[in-house]
Amino acid sequence: MSSIDQSDTFTLGDRSVKRLGYGAMQLAGPGVFGPPRDHDAALAVLREAVASGVNHIDTSDFYGPNVTNQLIREALAPYSNDLVIVTKIGARRSTDGSWLPAFSPEALTQAVHDNLRNLGLDVLDVVNLRIMFDTHGPAEGSIEAPLTVLAELQRQGLLRHIGLSNVTRAQIAEGRRIAEIVCVQNQYNLAHRADDALIDELARDGVAYVPFFPLGGFSPLQSSTLSDVAARLGATSMQVALAWLLRRAPNILLIPGTSSVAHLRENLAAAELQLPEDALRELDGVAMAA
């Protein structure tokens, strides 16, 4: 079993979490819809993650829907004291599996209660508000109305901390005027680096940045440079991509997802991979060539 580096941590809200965590999205069925192909295998992945030292799990009740949260509860409850479960609201699934905005006060309130019930918690550690003005990426528009609802639910004691997902820099600035924002979750990886400046700004403020699709998401990273570096280091391309993210900035928290114990172990081993300076220079050039 590969155990992640116990000393490499960053603050998420009022908790210290290890920088290599686990994203539960892939535990649901195809297209993140419906039950997993192998229920017992999904439970095994969650238990292996925690046994290997992971103490930051990312999920949402709209994965499935309901599926990943119920799996987390079945596999891990009662939860260890150091485990931080981060969920997100702001979207819902239609009967055909498509992703739809869910920003009304009623929808946001119901989503928080659904996450509490399916995870078996009295209070949620962190709730990310997923902005759905454009399902393909961040799009400008005020987030005041939905974030104010979430801040009120925080005051009611249903959640401890608030994060933002799929947002622009202007929306982050607007959000920080309404509530304390402890993390930002946007798409970012070796080739998709639009948030470079933002990451550095958040690092200076002690705010965690959690890249989704750290390995490319539904279209895995393809790069001859990445493959060449991996071959020289005796690692996989995905391990190198994760190791590069860990080196990129101290506030980056990783949540690579998988439904396979073997793949989970491979991902966790990235925490031990050392990237020499020449490899870092080569990898930094991947975004310019993308």
Secondary structure as the mmCIF struct_conf table of DSSP 4:
data_model
#
loop_
_struct_conf.conf_type_id
_struct_conf.id
_struct_conf.beg_label_comp_id
_struct_conf.beg_label_asym_id
_struct_conf.beg_label_seq_id
_struct_conf.end_label_comp_id
_struct_conf.end_label_asym_id
_struct_conf.end_label_seq_id
TURN_TY1_P TURN_TY1_P1 GLN A 6 SER A 7
STRN STRN1 THR A 9 LEU A 12
TURN_TY1_P TURN_TY1_P2 GLY A 13 ASP A 14
STRN STRN2 ARG A 15 LYS A 18
BEND BEND1 ARG A 19 ARG A 19
STRN STRN3 LEU A 20 LEU A 20
STRN STRN4 TYR A 22 GLY A 23
HELX_RH_3T_P HELX_RH_3T_P1 MET A 25 LEU A 27
BEND BEND2 ALA A 28 GLY A 29
HELX_RH_3T_P HELX_RH_3T_P2 PRO A 30 VAL A 32
STRN STRN5 PHE A 33 PHE A 33
BEND BEND3 GLY A 34 PRO A 35
BEND BEND4 ARG A 37 ARG A 37
HELX_RH_AL_P HELX_RH_AL_P1 HIS A 39 ALA A 51
TURN_TY1_P TURN_TY1_P3 SER A 52 GLY A 53
STRN STRN6 HIS A 56 ASP A 58
TURN_TY1_P TURN_TY1_P4 ASP A 61 TYR A 63
STRN STRN7 GLY A 64 GLY A 64
TURN_TY1_P TURN_TY1_P5 PRO A 65 ASN A 66
HELX_RH_AL_P HELX_RH_AL_P2 VAL A 67 LEU A 76
HELX_LH_PP_P HELX_LH_PP_P1 ALA A 77 ALA A 77
BEND BEND5 PRO A 78 PRO A 78
HELX_LH_PP_P HELX_LH_PP_P2 TYR A 79 SER A 80
TURN_TY1_P TURN_TY1_P6 ASN A 81 ASP A 82
STRN STRN8 VAL A 84 ILE A 89
BEND BEND6 GLY A 90 GLY A 90
STRN STRN9 ALA A 91 ARG A 93
TURN_TY1_P TURN_TY1_P7 THR A 95 ASP A 96
BEND BEND7 GLY A 97 GLY A 97
STRN STRN10 TRP A 99 PRO A 101
BEND BEND8 SER A 104 SER A 104
HELX_RH_AL_P HELX_RH_AL_P3 PRO A 105 LEU A 119
TURN_TY1_P TURN_TY1_P8 GLY A 120 GLY A 120
BEND BEND9 ASP A 122 VAL A 123
STRN STRN11 LEU A 124 ARG A 130
BEND BEND10 PHE A 133 PHE A 133
TURN_TY1_P TURN_TY1_P9 THR A 135 HIS A 136
BEND BEND11 GLY A 137 GLY A 137
HELX_RH_AL_P HELX_RH_AL_P4 GLU A 144 ARG A 155
TURN_TY1_P TURN_TY1_P10 GLN A 156 GLY A 157
BEND BEND12 LEU A 158 LEU A 158
STRN STRN12 LEU A 159 SER A 165
BEND BEND13 ASN A 166 ASN A 166
HELX_RH_AL_P HELX_RH_AL_P5 ARG A 169 ILE A 178
BEND BEND14 ALA A 179 ALA A 179
STRN STRN13 ILE A 181 GLN A 185
STRN STRN14 GLN A 187 GLN A 187
BEND BEND15 LEU A 190 ALA A 191
TURN_TY1_P TURN_TY1_P11 ALA A 194 ASP A 195
HELX_RH_AL_P HELX_RH_AL_P6 ASP A 196 ARG A 204
TURN_TY1_P TURN_TY1_P12 ASP A 205 GLY A 206
STRN STRN15 ALA A 208 TYR A 209
STRN STRN16 PHE A 212 PHE A 212
BEND BEND16 PHE A 213 PHE A 213
TURN_TY1_P TURN_TY1_P13 PRO A 214 LEU A 215
TURN_TY1_P TURN_TY1_P14 GLY A 217 PHE A 218
BEND BEND17 SER A 219 SER A 219
HELX_RH_AL_P HELX_RH_AL_P7 SER A 224 LEU A 233
TURN_TY1_P TURN_TY1_P15 GLY A 234 GLY A 234
BEND BEND18 ALA A 235 ALA A 235
HELX_RH_AL_P HELX_RH_AL_P8 SER A 237 ARG A 248
TURN_TY1_P TURN_TY1_P16 PRO A 250 ASN A 251
STRN STRN17 ILE A 252 ILE A 252
STRN STRN18 LEU A 254 LEU A 254
STRN STRN19 GLY A 257 GLY A 257
BEND BEND19 SER A 259 SER A 259
HELX_RH_AL_P HELX_RH_AL_P9 VAL A 261 LEU A 268
HELX_RH_3T_P HELX_RH_3T_P3 ALA A 269 GLU A 272
HELX_RH_AL_P HELX_RH_AL_P10 GLU A 277 ASP A 284
TURN_TY1_P TURN_TY1_P17 GLY A 285 GLY A 285
HELX_RH_AL_P HELX_RH_AL_P11 VAL A 286 ALA A 289
#
